[in-house]
Every structure is written in structure tokens, then in C-alpha cells.
Amino acid sequence: EWPTPTTVKEVQAFLGFANFYRRFIAGYSKVAQSLTELTRKDLAFEWTAKAESAFQELKAKFTEAPILATFDPAKKIILETDSSDFAIGACLNQPDENDENGKFKPIAYYSRKLSPAELNYDIHDKELLAIVVAFEQWRVYLEGSTYPVQVWTDHKNLIYFTTTKVLNRRQVRWAETLAAYNFTITYRKGSENARADALSRRTDYVGPKEERPRAILKKTDAGMQYNELLATIAIVEDSELEQRLKDAYATDETAKRTLNKAEGNFSIDEQGLIRFKGLVE
């Protein structure tokens, strides 16, 4: 489903994903040459028939043997997840039994753009969303797994999610979803989690930039009254506040004396209110 690149940046994103599987593709450098040339700074970007052919050939190879393997319930499972500002990506992997260096093969890929509501999540919840969605997407493979599913993320704070005691409502729902699975979360640097990273940064998922509405506060003439008895703050209009102050002066001996003769830092303003160093008392 990866769309045809239309810019150098989009070609680079695709090649960044493709490079991780070059060992499975015979003559990879030759196949990808026409795409690699598009990233040269001294050449103008031009999507040719040759580039299209290479692009389609590489895409086809990502979804067939020997790159894409069949799921084996007896093997360990590695789940790579990542989130960008606008999308999430995940890659389901299992160890390659023919590789002595412990490398693994992909079983499936997944990515999607974030919904308008999800775009407002903070980075922690976006990264956590990628994990939750991946488990839901591949539940048939991950639920009841023989070994704990190894979740790889480049967001370090997520390794503490399963032991965190303070969660928001959204995180509580996600925790309930994940409780059905046996898994561990491991931090991996972004450079080591690049497959999921590339999937979450497909440029076709980037929507048009929208200017978010700013909160506008309506102007109002208001004052502040402190009620010691209730220990609350109430917002009242100036005219009402002035009258309350004047009513209070009538029962306060100090206020009465000040109204009769303001001295020192005390003064009486045009509305008949007592001020101390310019502030209403």
C-alpha cells in the first residue's frame, strides 16, 4: 500500500525501510539503483518508468518469501512499534532460524494515520497507542503466546507502564486491553527501531497543516472577593463588589476611622473606597 514517492524525502523514507531487508533481496543495490539516484543533490527529481519499476519490484518482495515469513506459534515474537506526530507503525517479527546472528524476519506490517482526536495525544500516549493497536491488530497471533511478546519501543518511559499506579482514563482502558497478553516492553534507540519508525512516517499520512483555534477570553469588568468563612474565591462585577465593601465599612471600626481621616498610606478614592498604597482595602 506504500504510495508512489513524489519527493526526495519520500524516496529516502522508503529506502530507509527497504535497507533493513536488503540481505534477503538478491542484487538489491542494482534493483534500488534508480531510486537511490533520485536522492542525489546534484540531480533534479524526476520519477521515471525505471524508478517506478524498481519501486513496485521492491514492494512486491517485501510481502513474499524469503522476506515475509509465516507465523510459527512455537517461536518467540518481537513486536516493533513506533509513533510519529501523525501516524503509528508496527512490525510483527520472529527469529530467523537460518541466521546465526539472531536476526529475525517480518511476519506482517501495519501502519495508519492518527485520527483527529489521537493527534491531540501527548507523545507518551501516541507511543502507547501504537502498542495497543498492534496487539489488537495481531490478537490472533499474540494472545496466549508461548513466550512473552517482546515489545520494542523507542520511548523509554513506556517500560514503566505496566508498573505505573497513576493512569488517566484512556490509559486505564488500554491497560485493561493489554492485560489479556503476556508481554514485556523493552527500550530500543530510534536507530534500532527503524522499521516501525519508517512505517509511522510515511509521508502520505501527513495531512494539511491546520491552524488550531486559539482560546479567546471575553473581556469583562470583574473584581475578586475573598470570603474567609467559606475560603472560596468568587468573581463578582465591580458595582456589586463596591457595594459590599461599603456595607462592610459600616460595621468595621478601623474602616470608619479611616473614612473620617485617611492617614499615611491610606486614601479614599472617588467611589468612596478605602485604598492602601493604591490597592482597595
C-alpha positions as CSV (number, residue, x, y, z in Angstrom):
1,E,0.0,0.0,0.0
2,W,3.0,2.3,0.1
3,P,2.2,5.1,-2.3
4,T,4.5,6.2,-5.1
5,P,7.0,8.8,-3.8
6,T,6.7,12.3,-5.2
7,T,9.7,13.9,-3.5
8,V,13.2,13.1,-2.5
9,K,12.2,12.9,1.2
10,E,9.6,10.3,0.3
11,V,12.1,8.2,-1.6
12,Q,14.5,8.4,1.3
13,A,11.8,7.2,3.7
14,F,11.0,4.2,1.5
15,L,14.7,3.3,1.1
16,G,15.2,3.6,4.8
17,F,12.6,0.9,5.3
18,A,13.9,-1.2,2.4
19,N,17.5,-1.2,3.5
20,F,16.7,-3.4,6.5
21,Y,15.7,-6.3,4.2
22,R,18.4,-5.9,1.6
23,R,20.1,-9.1,2.8
24,F,17.0,-11.1,1.6
25,I,16.9,-9.5,-1.9
26,A,19.4,-10.7,-4.5
27,G,21.1,-7.9,-6.3
28,Y,19.4,-5.3,-4.0
29,S,21.8,-2.5,-4.9
30,K,21.1,-3.0,-8.6
31,V,17.3,-3.1,-8.1
32,A,17.3,0.0,-6.0
33,Q,19.9,2.0,-8.1
34,S,17.3,4.1,-9.9
35,L,15.7,5.0,-6.6
36,T,19.0,5.8,-4.9
37,E,19.9,8.1,-7.8
38,L,16.8,10.2,-7.1
39,T,18.3,11.2,-3.7
40,R,21.4,12.8,-5.2
41,K,21.6,16.5,-4.6
42,D,23.1,17.3,-8.0
43,L,20.1,15.8,-9.9
44,A,16.6,17.2,-10.3
45,F,13.9,14.9,-9.0
46,E,12.2,13.1,-11.9
47,W,10.1,9.9,-11.3
48,T,10.9,7.8,-14.4
49,A,9.4,4.5,-15.6
50,K,12.6,2.8,-14.4
51,A,12.1,4.2,-10.9
52,E,8.5,3.1,-10.8
53,S,9.5,-0.4,-11.9
54,A,12.1,-0.6,-9.1
55,F,9.7,0.7,-6.6
56,Q,7.0,-1.8,-7.4
57,E,9.5,-4.7,-7.5
58,L,10.8,-3.9,-4.0
59,K,7.3,-3.5,-2.6
60,A,6.4,-6.9,-4.0
61,K,9.4,-8.5,-2.5
62,F,8.5,-7.2,1.0
63,T,5.4,-9.3,1.0
64,E,6.7,-12.6,-0.2
65,A,9.4,-15.2,0.8
66,P,12.2,-15.1,1.7
67,I,11.4,-11.7,3.4
68,L,7.9,-12.2,4.7
69,A,7.7,-15.4,6.8
70,T,4.8,-17.5,8.0
71,F,3.9,-17.2,11.7
72,D,5.1,-20.0,13.9
73,P,3.4,-20.3,17.3
74,A,6.4,-22.2,18.7
75,K,8.8,-19.3,18.1
76,K,9.4,-16.1,20.1
77,I,7.7,-12.9,19.0
78,I,9.2,-9.5,18.6
79,L,6.8,-6.6,18.1
80,E,8.3,-3.3,16.9
81,T,6.1,-0.2,17.4
82,D,6.5,3.5,16.9
83,S,4.5,6.7,16.6
84,S,5.2,9.9,14.8
85,D,3.2,13.2,15.1
86,F,0.7,12.0,12.6
87,A,0.8,8.2,12.3
88,I,1.6,4.9,14.1
89,G,3.5,1.9,12.7
90,A,4.3,-1.7,13.8
91,C,6.1,-4.7,12.6
92,L,5.5,-8.3,13.8
93,N,8.7,-10.4,13.7
94,Q,10.0,-13.8,14.6
95,P,13.6,-15.1,14.8
96,D,15.2,-16.3,11.5
97,E,16.2,-19.9,12.3
98,N,18.7,-19.8,9.4
99,D,20.5,-16.8,10.7
100,E,23.3,-17.4,13.2
101,N,23.4,-13.8,14.3
102,G,20.0,-13.9,15.8
103,K,18.3,-11.7,13.2
104,F,14.6,-12.0,12.6
105,K,12.1,-11.9,9.7
106,P,8.9,-9.9,9.5
107,I,5.5,-11.7,9.6
108,A,3.4,-8.6,9.0
109,Y,3.4,-4.8,8.8
110,Y,0.9,-2.3,9.9
111,S,0.5,1.4,9.8
112,R,-2.2,4.0,9.8
113,K,-2.7,7.8,10.2
114,L,-3.9,9.2,13.5
115,S,-7.5,10.3,13.9
116,P,-8.2,14.0,14.7
117,A,-8.7,13.1,18.4
118,E,-5.5,11.0,18.5
119,L,-3.4,13.9,17.0
120,N,-4.0,15.7,20.3
121,Y,-2.5,12.9,22.4
122,D,0.9,13.7,24.0
123,I,3.9,11.7,22.8
124,H,3.7,9.1,25.6
125,D,0.1,8.2,24.7
126,K,0.8,8.2,21.0
127,E,3.6,5.7,21.5
128,L,1.4,3.6,23.8
129,L,-1.4,3.7,21.3
130,A,0.9,2.1,18.7
131,I,1.4,-0.8,21.1
132,V,-2.3,-1.2,21.9
133,V,-3.3,-1.1,18.2
134,A,-0.6,-3.6,17.3
135,F,-1.8,-6.1,19.9
136,E,-5.4,-5.6,18.7
137,Q,-4.3,-5.9,15.0
138,W,-2.5,-9.2,15.6
139,R,-4.5,-10.6,18.5
140,V,-4.8,-14.0,16.8
141,Y,-1.1,-14.4,17.0
142,L,-0.3,-12.7,20.3
143,E,-3.0,-13.8,22.7
144,G,-1.9,-16.9,24.5
145,S,1.6,-16.8,23.1
146,T,4.1,-19.5,24.1
147,Y,6.7,-16.9,25.1
148,P,6.2,-13.3,26.4
149,V,5.9,-11.0,23.5
150,Q,8.9,-8.7,23.3
151,V,7.7,-5.2,22.6
152,W,10.3,-2.8,21.3
153,T,9.8,0.9,21.6
154,D,12.0,4.0,21.3
155,H,10.0,5.8,24.0
156,K,11.9,4.9,27.2
157,N,9.1,5.9,29.7
158,L,6.9,3.1,28.4
159,I,9.0,0.4,30.0
160,Y,7.4,1.5,33.3
161,F,3.8,1.5,32.0
162,T,2.9,-2.0,33.5
163,T,4.0,-0.9,37.0
164,T,2.7,2.7,36.9
165,K,-0.1,3.1,39.5
166,V,-1.3,6.5,38.4
167,L,-3.1,6.4,35.0
168,N,-5.5,8.6,33.2
169,R,-8.8,7.2,32.0
170,R,-7.5,6.4,28.5
171,Q,-4.5,4.6,29.9
172,V,-6.7,2.6,32.2
173,R,-8.7,1.3,29.2
174,W,-5.6,0.4,27.4
175,A,-4.2,-1.4,30.5
176,E,-7.3,-3.5,30.6
177,T,-6.9,-4.4,26.9
178,L,-3.2,-5.3,27.3
179,A,-4.0,-7.4,30.5
180,A,-5.1,-10.2,28.1
181,Y,-1.5,-10.6,26.8
182,N,1.8,-11.8,28.2
183,F,4.4,-9.2,27.1
184,T,7.5,-7.2,28.2
185,I,8.4,-3.7,26.9
186,T,12.0,-3.0,26.0
187,Y,13.5,0.3,25.1
188,R,15.4,0.5,21.8
189,K,17.1,3.5,20.4
190,G,15.3,5.1,17.4
191,S,18.1,3.9,15.1
192,E,17.5,0.3,16.3
193,N,13.7,0.6,15.9
194,A,13.8,2.0,12.4
195,R,11.4,-0.4,10.6
196,A,8.4,0.7,12.7
197,D,9.8,4.2,12.6
198,A,9.7,4.2,8.8
199,L,6.1,2.9,8.8
200,S,4.9,5.6,11.1
201,R,6.5,8.3,9.0
202,R,5.0,7.5,5.6
203,T,4.6,10.9,4.1
204,D,1.3,10.2,2.6
205,Y,-0.1,10.1,6.1
206,V,0.8,13.8,6.7
207,G,-2.3,15.8,6.4
208,P,-2.6,19.5,5.6
209,K,-1.4,21.8,8.4
210,E,-4.3,23.2,10.2
211,E,-4.2,26.3,12.4
212,R,-5.6,25.2,15.7
213,P,-8.2,27.6,17.1
214,R,-7.0,29.8,20.0
215,A,-9.0,30.2,23.1
216,I,-10.3,33.8,23.3
217,L,-11.3,35.2,26.6
218,K,-14.2,37.6,26.7
219,K,-13.3,40.9,28.3
220,T,-15.3,41.6,31.4
221,D,-15.2,44.2,34.2
222,A,-14.8,42.0,37.3
223,G,-13.3,42.2,40.7
224,M,-12.3,39.5,43.2
225,Q,-13.8,38.9,46.6
226,Y,-12.3,36.7,49.3
227,N,-14.7,35.1,51.7
228,E,-12.7,34.0,54.8
229,L,-15.6,32.0,56.2
230,L,-16.0,29.8,53.1
231,A,-12.4,30.0,51.9
232,T,-13.5,30.4,48.3
233,I,-13.0,32.9,45.6
234,A,-15.9,34.4,43.8
235,I,-15.9,36.6,40.8
236,V,-18.3,39.5,41.0
237,E,-19.0,42.6,39.0
238,D,-17.3,45.8,40.2
239,S,-20.5,47.6,41.1
240,E,-21.6,44.7,43.4
241,L,-18.2,44.4,44.9
242,E,-18.1,48.2,45.7
243,Q,-21.4,48.0,47.5
244,R,-20.3,45.0,49.5
245,L,-17.2,46.8,50.6
246,K,-19.1,49.9,51.6
247,D,-21.6,47.8,53.6
248,A,-18.6,46.1,55.4
249,Y,-17.1,49.6,56.3
250,A,-20.3,50.4,58.3
251,T,-19.5,47.5,60.7
252,D,-15.7,47.9,60.9
253,E,-14.4,50.5,63.4
254,T,-11.0,50.8,61.7
255,A,-12.7,51.4,58.4
256,K,-14.9,54.1,60.0
257,R,-11.9,55.9,61.4
258,T,-10.1,55.8,58.1
259,L,-13.1,57.1,56.2
260,N,-13.2,60.1,58.7
261,K,-9.5,60.7,58.4
262,A,-7.2,58.9,56.0
263,E,-3.6,59.0,57.1
264,G,-0.2,57.6,56.0
265,N,-0.6,55.1,53.1
266,F,-4.4,55.2,53.3
267,S,-6.5,57.2,50.9
268,I,-10.1,57.4,49.8
269,D,-10.9,57.2,46.0
270,E,-13.6,58.8,44.0
271,Q,-16.0,55.9,44.6
272,G,-15.6,56.2,48.4
273,L,-13.4,53.1,48.7
274,I,-10.5,52.8,51.1
275,R,-7.2,52.2,49.4
276,F,-3.8,51.2,51.0
277,K,-0.9,52.1,48.8
278,G,-3.3,52.4,45.9
279,L,-4.9,49.0,46.5
280,V,-8.6,48.6,47.5
281,E,-8.9,47.5,51.2
